[in-house]
């Protein structure tokens, strides 16, 4: 509600003093809780350089800043990493979605790159973690944050466009 001197109309180009009254306890201004699973690429290409640092350094730095911006009182964070080598996938939930912010930050700092890029497996595991450990509050914002340097090259297309790399696929069955 705006309060103005009764009957006073400011002229065009004239300064006007206005008072604003707010009613309420500010609850509507509080942000909603956030569930965020960071799905981070730790494949070998993340060890290559970018702007004077490695790509893994940039991902780690971004991940740490993101966690620092979360509210441990109501938000949850999880960490999943993905890589593959010797035709095996090493994708894992490092920390399930929860409030262990310090442990997530410690593991982000310790990540090192190796292997191929199994993005599809990493995303699947991150989504499964979100479903399994989600905040029961229906107003919670759910986010999967994928940190990668690019093209997947192991175990197929994360968007399921039927494109596979480094795999031979055999289908059997009947049309019956």
Secondary structure, 3 states (H helix, E strand, C coil): CEECCCCCCCCCCCCCCCEECCCCCCHHHCCCCEEEEEEEECCHHHHCEECCEEHHHHHHHHHHHHHHCCCCCCCEEEEEEECEECCEECCEEEEEEECCHHHHHHHHHHCCCCCECCHHHHHHHHHHHHHHHCCCCCCCEEEEEEECCCCCCCCCCCCCCCCCCCCCCCCCCCCC
